[in-house]
């Protein structure tokens, strides 16, 4: 999920959610994230323009899904009317995520693989991960000197 944050070293005019440079060069390129990318909630008033315009800009920047969370039907209609169907690339990422979840169904449920307190197995055990420990994917520090 993107955040409606402005990083002047990446894009001095646009928040990451609506910045093609932020999404394509930093999130997809430098960090290497290739999963389904959702915008942060477009109804939170952190970005300018109508909700439809915000959704257009988020999708044009490279987000796969424009997230709208307040449930107001008129706003949802505006967004749906402006954005159209999911792109082919976003559809592939969505399908890959759904396949991953289907293969790992039950993980984290009581009694299933990955249940809280259960000893880690496989790669997690080899890396010394403890039960209940949160793991973040390592991303190398950003070097903005080549971006500007």
N, C-alpha and C positions, 0 to 999 in steps of 0.2 A: 504494500500500500504506500502510495506517495503521501507526502505531507505538504500542506500549503505554506511552505517555508521559502523565504527568499534568501538565496546564497549569492551575494553580489559577485563573488569570484567565478561562479558558474554562469549565472544569467542575471545581470543587474536590473532587468526590467520585468521578469516574470517569476512567479513562485514555481517550485519544482513540478507541481502537478500539471501546469500548463506551459512548461518550458521544454521544447524539443531537445535542446541541448542538455538539460538536466536529466530527462528520461533516457534519451538515446545514447548520449556520450557517457554520462556518469552511471546511471542505474543499469542500463543494458550493457554498455561498453566496459567501463572501468570496474564496476562491481561484478559484472558478468551475470546478473540476474536474468534468467530466461523463462521464468514462470509467468503465470497470469498476473498482470499488474493492474490493481484497482486504484482509482483516485481516492483521496480522502473524501469525506462527505461534502458534496457540492452545495448543500443547503445550509452550511454553517456560516455563511456570509463572510468568509475569509477572502473570497475572490470577487472581482467586479463583474458586472454584466448580468444578464438574465441567467437563469439556471440552464436554459438551452444553450446559450452562448458559452457558459462555463463548461458544459459537457462537450460541446464541439471542440473547444480549445484543449481540454484534457485528452480527448481521443486523438486530435491532430498532433499533440505532443508525443504520443506513443503509449498512453495508458490503454489497456484493453477493455476496461469496464469503467464507466462513469457512475460513481456511487452516489445515490440520493437516498437519504435516510429518514426524512420526516414524514413520509407517507401521504403528503398532500396530493390528491389526484390531479389537480390542475397543473401542478409543477411536473408531475410524472408525465403527463400528456405532452407538455412543452418539450421536455427532454426527449421522449420517445419520438416525437414528430421531427426533431432536428437531427437525431443521431443515426437512425437506420439500423440495419442488422450488424451483428458482430463481424469484424474483419475475419478473413480466412486465417491469418496468423493467430489472432486472438482465439478463434475457435479451436485451433490445434493445441494451443496452450491450455485452454479450458479442458479439452478431452484428455490431455496428458495428466492434468491435475486430478481429474475424476478417476482415471485409471489408477493413479498412484493411491488415491484414497480407497478404491475398491480392493487393491492388493493388500492394504494395511488396515482393512476394516477390523474393528475390535481393539486396535492399539489404544491404550490409555483407559479402556473400560475396566471396571472392576472384574477381575478374573481373567482378563484378556492379556495379550502381549503388551508389555510396557506399563503394566499397572503400577501405580505409585508404591514405592517401597520395594519393588521387585529388583533383584540384582540385574544390572545392565549386562547385555550379552553382545557378542560379536565385536564390531569395531568400537562401540562405546566402551566395552569392558577393556579392550586393548588400550584405549586412550585414557583410562582411569576415571571415567565419568561415574559419579556417585548417584545413587537413587534420588530422584527428585531434583537433580541439578539441571538448571536451564542451560542449553547450549545455543550459542549464536554462531552463525556462519562467519568465519573470519573474512573480512574484506581488507585488503592492504590500504594503508593511509593514502588519501587522495593527494595528488601532486597537481596543483592547478597551473603550474608554470607552462606546461605544454598546451593547456586549454585556451588560455587567453590569447 
